Amino acid sequence: MITMNTHRRYPRHRFPIDIISQCVWLYFRFCLSYRDVEEMMAERGVTVSYETIRSWCRKFGGDYARRLRARQGRLGDTWHLDEVYLRIGGRLQYLWRAVDQDGEVLDILVQARRNKAAALKFFRKLLKGQGDLPRRIVTDKLGSYAAAKAEVMPSVEHVRDKGANNRAENSHQPTRERERRRRRFKPPGEAQRFLATFSVINNHFRVVYVKLCKFLPGMREDFIRRPA
């Protein structure tokens, strides 16, 4: 049975903060379903339903992500941008994502289109979140990027090369894994909320991996990725 501080509780919540935060961490950190988390907590002596865990993740996940984002500060100055399609409710949606040169996710945005207006909206969201212009952006050859970039940050260097943008394309893999686990995302708003929280929490646990890769380049990746 896990140990916990039974005195720290959220208002009008029966379970203590330690239990709630543990469930939210498990769900967003690992590729688990709500029922998986329910079974893991039962093995630890805590009886809580998967529906309760779902409500905790929806209510507290975004708050935890905001706290982590406030602590991480500004990330890299080279932005790799890419978009990938999602099938949500039978309709095609696009997940716009930006990562820095170390693979840290800067921001994401789910939109129905990938035209200039969608690119402008994503760029403005990025600039608001990062607070400063990048030194360089790297994209594929989609014309929407060039048109939007010319309007909001014309002085920034722009590399248009699909081969140079593997970092952004590889960052979609965890999203695809979660999409399969959830049997697709449902409303676009739910996909936006989940992926925004998931990206920030995933960044938090990549810090040790990135630092070790810089100082111990020969260490096996599967060992580095193990959580402390």
C-alpha positions in Angstrom: 0.0 0.0 0.0 1.3 3.5 -0.9 2.0 6.0 1.8 0.4 9.4 1.6 -0.2 12.7 3.5 -3.9 12.4 4.5 -4.0 16.0 5.7 -3.5 17.8 2.3 -6.7 17.8 0.3 -8.4 19.7 -2.4 -11.7 21.4 -1.3 -14.7 19.1 -1.7 -12.5 16.1 -2.7 -12.5 13.0 -0.6 -9.1 11.7 -1.7 -5.9 13.5 -0.6 -3.7 15.5 -3.0 -1.1 12.7 -3.1 -3.6 10.2 -4.6 -5.0 12.7 -7.1 -1.6 13.9 -8.4 -0.3 10.3 -8.6 -3.2 9.3 -10.9 -2.9 12.3 -13.1 0.9 11.8 -13.4 0.5 8.1 -14.3 -2.1 8.9 -17.0 -0.2 11.7 -18.7 3.3 10.3 -18.2 2.7 6.8 -19.5 0.7 5.3 -22.4 -2.1 4.1 -20.0 -5.9 4.1 -20.1 -8.1 5.3 -17.2 -8.8 1.6 -16.4 -5.1 0.8 -16.3 -4.6 3.5 -13.8 -7.6 2.3 -11.8 -6.0 -1.2 -11.6 -2.6 0.1 -10.7 -4.1 2.1 -7.8 -6.1 -0.9 -6.7 -2.8 -2.9 -6.5 -1.5 -0.2 -4.2 -4.5 -0.5 -1.9 -6.5 2.5 -3.2 -10.0 1.9 -4.6 -10.9 4.6 -7.1 -13.0 4.3 -10.3 -11.7 5.1 -13.7 -14.5 7.7 -14.1 -13.1 9.5 -11.1 -9.6 9.4 -12.5 -11.0 10.8 -15.8 -12.5 13.7 -14.0 -9.3 14.4 -12.1 -7.3 14.4 -15.3 -9.7 16.9 -16.9 -9.8 19.1 -13.9 -6.2 19.1 -12.6 -4.1 18.1 -15.7 -4.2 21.6 -17.2 -3.3 23.2 -13.9 -0.3 21.0 -13.4 0.8 21.7 -16.9 0.6 25.5 -16.4 2.7 25.2 -13.3 5.4 23.2 -15.2 5.3 25.6 -18.1 5.8 28.6 -15.8 8.9 26.9 -14.3 10.5 25.8 -17.6 10.9 29.4 -19.0 11.8 30.1 -22.6 13.1 27.1 -24.6 15.3 27.0 -27.7 15.6 29.6 -30.4 15.4 27.3 -33.4 11.8 26.2 -34.0 10.9 23.1 -36.0 7.3 23.3 -37.1 5.1 20.6 -38.7 1.5 19.5 -38.9 -0.1 16.1 -38.8 -3.7 15.0 -39.5 -6.0 13.6 -36.9 -9.4 12.0 -37.6 -11.7 13.4 -35.0 -15.4 12.5 -35.1 -15.1 11.4 -38.7 -13.7 14.8 -39.8 -10.1 15.6 -40.7 -8.3 17.9 -38.3 -4.7 19.1 -38.2 -2.4 19.1 -35.2 0.1 21.9 -35.6 3.3 21.4 -33.4 6.5 23.3 -32.8 9.6 21.9 -31.1 12.9 23.4 -30.4 16.4 22.1 -31.4 16.4 19.8 -28.4 13.0 18.2 -29.2 11.2 20.1 -26.4 7.6 20.8 -27.5 7.0 24.6 -27.6 3.3 24.5 -28.3 0.5 22.7 -30.2 -2.8 23.7 -31.8 -5.6 21.6 -33.2 -7.2 23.3 -36.2 -9.5 22.2 -39.1 -7.3 23.7 -41.8 -3.7 24.2 -42.8 -3.9 27.4 -44.8 -2.3 30.8 -44.2 -5.0 31.8 -41.6 -4.3 28.6 -39.6 -0.6 29.2 -39.8 -1.0 32.8 -38.6 -3.1 31.7 -35.7 -0.4 29.1 -34.7 2.5 31.6 -35.1 0.7 34.2 -32.9 0.0 31.6 -30.2 3.7 30.5 -30.3 5.0 34.1 -30.1 2.6 34.8 -27.2 3.8 31.7 -25.3 7.5 32.2 -25.9 7.6 35.9 -25.6 10.3 36.5 -28.2 11.2 35.8 -31.9 13.2 32.7 -32.7 16.6 32.9 -34.4 15.4 30.5 -37.1 12.4 28.4 -38.1 12.5 25.1 -40.0 9.5 23.8 -41.9 8.6 21.6 -44.8 7.6 23.2 -48.1 4.0 24.0 -47.2 3.3 27.5 -48.6 1.2 28.5 -45.5 4.3 28.7 -43.4 6.1 31.1 -45.7 3.1 33.3 -46.1 2.4 33.6 -42.4 6.0 34.0 -41.5 6.4 36.9 -43.9 3.5 38.7 -42.1 4.4 38.2 -38.4 8.2 37.7 -38.4 9.7 38.7 -41.7 13.3 39.1 -40.3 13.6 35.5 -39.0 15.6 33.0 -41.1 13.4 30.3 -42.7 14.7 26.9 -43.7 12.2 25.1 -46.0 13.5 21.5 -46.2 11.5 18.4 -45.3 14.7 16.5 -44.7 15.9 19.1 -42.1 12.6 18.9 -40.2 12.8 15.3 -38.9 12.9 16.6 -35.3 9.3 17.9 -35.6 8.1 14.9 -37.5 9.5 12.5 -34.9 7.7 14.5 -32.2 4.4 13.2 -33.5 5.1 9.6 -32.5 4.0 9.9 -28.9 0.8 11.5 -30.1 0.1 8.6 -32.4 0.6 6.2 -29.6 -1.8 8.0 -27.3 -4.3 8.3 -30.2 -4.3 4.5 -30.7 -4.5 3.9 -26.9 -7.6 6.2 -26.7 -9.1 4.7 -29.9 -8.9 8.1 -31.5 -9.6 11.5 -30.0 -13.2 12.7 -29.8 -14.1 16.4 -29.9 -11.3 18.8 -31.2 -11.5 20.7 -27.9 -10.8 17.5 -25.9 -7.9 16.7 -28.2 -6.5 20.2 -27.7 -6.8 20.0 -23.9 -5.2 16.6 -23.6 -2.3 17.2 -26.0 -1.4 20.6 -24.6 -1.2 19.0 -21.1 0.5 15.9 -22.4 3.2 17.9 -24.2 4.2 19.9 -21.2 4.3 17.0 -18.8 6.3 15.0 -21.4 8.8 17.8 -21.7 9.3 17.8 -17.9 10.4 14.2 -18.0 12.7 14.7 -21.1 15.0 17.1 -19.2 17.2 14.3 -17.7 17.3 12.5 -21.1 18.4 15.6 -23.0 21.1 16.6 -20.4 22.6 13.1 -20.3 22.7 12.9 -24.1 24.8 16.0 -24.2 27.3 14.8 -21.6 27.1 11.0 -22.1 26.6 10.5 -25.8 27.5 6.9 -25.7 24.9 5.9 -23.1 22.1 3.7 -24.3 18.9 5.6 -24.9 16.6 3.1 -23.3 18.6 3.4 -20.0 18.5 7.2 -20.1 14.8 7.3 -20.6 14.1 5.4 -17.4 12.4 7.7 -14.9 14.3 8.5 -11.7 
